Amino acid sequence: MIYIGVDPGASGAIACLSDSMAQWYSVCRLKETERDIADWLEEILGFWHGVLTGYPRKAWIEKVHAMPRQGVSSTFKFGRSYGYCRGLLIAKGIPFEEVSPQTWQKALGCLSRGDKNVTKARAQQEFPWIKITHATADALLIAEYGRRLGVKS
């Protein structure tokens, strides 16, 4: 099973984990071009299709909304990134669920209340073999949240 976590913010990322986290992971930051992100996901899916035909996958995307005092331009960019990520998952035929930050953070014991260092530290605990950045921490943790849930349709 491939578990995909999506942190759709402009400084976010998409992360993929396999059933056995220690064996395989991949992360793509959303600062890449839309084409680069789509190509990366296609490569990931192609790899797993070659390894095991029909390898199941599921994504969890952080449920987001506009924030008070966030400028119009920032809100637009955030919404654009969120819409792109949803569209990419749909186009690639990947089932997904939305999950609020409070839900996945509570499940993983890292309620951040906006402090990115909290989720970065938790990601470093969960994935000591991965170089964790603020940009990749949430996506990896969202994928881990999905991995712990397993697939529930």
Buried (B, 14 or more C-beta within 10 A) or exposed (E): BBBBBBBBBEBBBBBBBBEEBEEBBBBBBBEBEEEEBBEBBEEBBEBBEEEEEEBEBBBBBBBBEEEEEEEEEEEEBBBEBBEBBBEBBEEBEBEBEBBEBEBBBEBBEBEBEEEBEBBBBBBBEBBEEBEBBBBBBBBBBBBBBBBEBEEEE
